Amino acid sequence: ALLDLSGVHWVNGTWRGSTTLPCTYTSSEGFTLQTLSWSVERDYSTSTFFRRDDSGDHILLSRFRDRVSVPKHSPGNASLLIEKLEIPDSGHYTCQVIWRSENHSLVTKEVTTTVKVVKVPVTKPVILAREPGLSVPAGARASLACVASGSPPIRYRWFRGAPGAAALPLGSQAELAWDSLQPSDAGTYFCEAENR
């Protein structure tokens, strides 16, 4: 087997999520792995931020500290895991492996992956159902909260009545609150969540 290194050209990541940049290598007999490093090029400048050598793993840029890792106990796998992705993490990432031969010559291979961090995968809002009904004494404070997951920004609207009928719009906050409930406030309320 020849010395070989392979990866992918393009990876999409989601803001605040995590992504893996594949990088795998095969070694030949007579060659030992000397260093494995990852560098990033952004705005025309390149910085090495991860390096593995005989003395262990080193994170060389503070903005990647506690956010990047390479598998430790799987020889041949130099894939990079980036967690808590930020928009500035977009860039060109290069995985570089250097081998040393028995006669002490060095062989270098590298593969570059472009990472694009996107704000969010677009998803429809999903409202998390709360208790279907509640009984509250007259004169008490009360509130109904609407919680939805999905692509931000999410706009909320509360209505009184039944969905689809001529419902009465009440507010455009996630929470509908009463300082002092009256018997006339009894009824059915529903929330609507909307994003772009």
C-alpha positions as CSV (number, residue, x, y, z in Angstrom):
1,A,0.0,0.0,0.0
2,L,1.2,3.5,-0.8
3,L,1.0,6.4,1.5
4,D,-2.4,8.0,0.8
5,L,-4.7,10.6,2.3
6,S,-8.3,11.3,1.4
7,G,-11.1,13.6,2.4
8,V,-14.0,15.5,0.9
9,H,-14.1,18.9,-1.0
10,W,-17.1,20.5,0.7
11,V,-18.8,20.3,4.1
12,N,-21.8,22.3,5.3
13,G,-22.2,23.0,9.0
14,T,-25.0,24.6,11.0
15,W,-24.5,27.5,13.2
16,R,-24.1,26.4,16.9
17,G,-24.1,22.7,15.7
18,S,-21.2,20.5,15.0
19,T,-19.7,19.0,11.8
20,T,-17.0,16.4,10.9
21,L,-14.4,17.0,8.2
22,P,-13.4,13.6,7.0
23,C,-9.7,12.9,6.6
24,T,-8.4,9.3,6.4
25,Y,-4.9,8.0,5.5
26,T,-3.2,4.7,4.8
27,S,0.4,4.2,5.8
28,S,3.1,2.0,4.2
29,E,5.6,-0.3,5.7
30,G,8.8,1.5,6.6
31,F,7.0,4.8,7.2
32,T,6.0,6.2,10.6
33,L,3.6,9.0,11.2
34,Q,5.5,12.1,12.4
35,T,2.8,14.8,12.6
36,L,-0.8,15.3,11.8
37,S,-2.1,18.9,11.6
38,W,-5.2,20.9,10.6
39,S,-5.0,24.5,9.3
40,V,-7.6,26.9,8.2
41,E,-7.4,29.6,5.5
42,R,-9.7,32.5,5.8
43,D,-9.4,36.0,4.4
44,Y,-6.2,35.0,2.6
45,S,-4.3,34.1,5.8
46,T,-3.6,30.5,6.9
47,S,-3.2,29.3,10.5
48,T,-2.5,25.9,11.9
49,F,-4.8,25.3,14.8
50,F,-4.4,21.6,15.6
51,R,-1.2,19.5,15.7
52,R,-0.6,16.0,16.9
53,D,3.0,14.8,17.3
54,D,5.0,12.6,19.7
55,S,4.2,14.9,22.6
56,G,0.4,14.7,22.1
57,D,-2.4,16.9,20.8
58,H,-2.1,20.7,20.7
59,I,-4.7,23.3,20.0
60,L,-2.9,26.3,18.8
61,L,-5.7,28.9,18.3
62,S,-7.7,29.9,21.3
63,R,-10.9,30.3,19.3
64,F,-10.8,26.5,18.7
65,R,-10.0,25.5,22.2
66,D,-12.5,23.0,23.6
67,R,-14.3,22.9,20.2
68,V,-12.1,20.7,18.0
69,S,-11.0,17.1,18.3
70,V,-9.5,14.3,16.2
71,P,-10.1,10.6,17.1
72,K,-7.3,9.4,19.3
73,H,-7.4,5.6,19.1
74,S,-8.3,4.9,15.5
75,P,-5.2,4.8,13.3
76,G,-5.8,6.1,9.8
77,N,-8.6,8.4,10.9
78,A,-7.6,12.1,11.1
79,S,-11.1,13.5,10.8
80,L,-11.8,16.8,12.5
81,L,-14.8,17.3,14.7
82,I,-15.7,21.0,15.2
83,E,-18.4,21.7,17.8
84,K,-20.4,24.9,18.6
85,L,-19.9,26.2,15.0
86,E,-19.7,29.9,14.6
87,I,-20.2,31.8,11.3
88,P,-16.5,32.8,11.2
89,D,-15.6,29.1,11.2
90,S,-16.3,29.1,7.4
91,G,-13.1,28.7,5.4
92,H,-10.8,26.2,3.8
93,Y,-9.5,23.5,6.1
94,T,-6.4,21.5,5.3
95,C,-5.6,18.1,6.8
96,Q,-1.8,17.5,6.5
97,V,0.0,14.3,7.4
98,I,3.8,14.0,7.5
99,W,5.5,10.6,7.5
100,R,9.1,9.8,8.2
101,S,10.8,7.0,6.3
102,E,13.5,4.7,7.6
103,N,16.1,6.8,5.9
104,H,14.7,9.9,7.6
105,S,13.2,11.5,4.5
106,L,9.8,13.1,5.0
107,V,6.7,12.6,2.9
108,T,3.9,15.1,3.2
109,K,0.3,14.7,2.0
110,E,-2.6,17.1,2.4
111,V,-6.3,17.4,1.5
112,T,-8.4,20.6,1.7
113,T,-12.1,20.8,2.6
114,T,-14.2,24.0,2.2
115,V,-16.5,24.5,5.2
116,K,-19.6,26.7,4.9
117,V,-21.4,27.5,8.2
118,V,-25.0,28.3,7.6
119,K,-27.3,30.0,10.1
120,V,-29.9,27.3,10.4
121,P,-31.4,24.5,8.3
122,V,-34.8,26.0,7.4
123,T,-37.5,24.2,9.5
124,K,-41.1,25.0,10.1
125,P,-42.0,26.0,13.6
126,V,-43.3,23.1,15.7
127,I,-45.3,24.1,18.8
128,L,-44.6,22.0,21.9
129,A,-48.0,21.1,23.4
130,R,-48.5,22.1,27.0
131,E,-51.3,21.0,29.3
132,P,-54.6,20.9,27.3
133,G,-56.6,22.8,29.9
134,L,-56.3,24.6,33.1
135,S,-58.5,25.9,35.9
136,V,-57.7,29.1,37.6
137,P,-59.6,31.0,40.3
138,A,-61.2,34.4,39.4
139,G,-58.9,37.3,40.3
140,A,-55.7,35.3,40.0
141,R,-52.8,36.1,37.8
142,A,-52.3,33.6,34.9
143,S,-50.4,33.2,31.8
144,L,-50.3,30.9,28.7
145,A,-46.9,30.3,27.1
146,C,-46.3,29.3,23.5
147,V,-43.0,27.5,22.8
148,A,-42.0,26.6,19.3
149,S,-38.9,25.1,17.8
150,G,-37.7,25.9,14.2
151,S,-35.7,28.4,12.2
152,P,-35.6,31.8,14.0
153,P,-36.9,34.4,14.1
154,I,-40.3,33.0,15.2
155,R,-43.3,35.3,15.5
156,Y,-46.1,34.2,17.9
157,R,-49.8,35.2,17.9
158,W,-52.4,34.3,20.5
159,F,-56.1,34.1,19.6
160,R,-59.3,33.4,21.5
161,G,-61.7,31.0,19.9
162,A,-61.2,27.9,17.7
163,P,-58.6,27.7,14.9
164,G,-60.1,28.3,11.5
165,A,-63.2,30.1,12.9
166,A,-63.5,33.8,13.3
167,A,-60.9,33.8,16.2
168,L,-60.2,37.0,18.1
169,P,-56.5,38.1,17.9
170,L,-55.1,38.9,21.4
171,G,-51.4,39.5,21.3
172,S,-48.1,39.0,19.4
173,Q,-45.9,37.8,22.3
174,A,-45.0,34.2,23.1
175,E,-46.8,34.6,26.4
176,L,-50.4,35.7,27.0
177,A,-50.9,37.0,30.5
178,W,-53.7,38.2,32.8
179,D,-53.2,40.3,35.9
180,S,-56.6,39.4,37.3
181,L,-58.7,36.7,35.6
182,Q,-62.5,37.3,35.3
183,P,-65.1,34.6,34.7
184,S,-65.6,36.2,31.2
185,D,-62.0,35.1,30.4
186,A,-63.0,31.5,30.4
187,G,-62.8,29.9,27.0
188,T,-60.5,28.4,24.4
189,Y,-57.2,30.0,23.4
190,F,-54.7,29.0,20.7
191,C,-51.3,30.1,19.7
192,E,-49.8,30.4,16.2
193,A,-46.1,30.3,15.4
194,E,-44.7,31.6,12.1
195,N,-41.2,32.0,10.7
196,R,-39.9,33.1,7.3
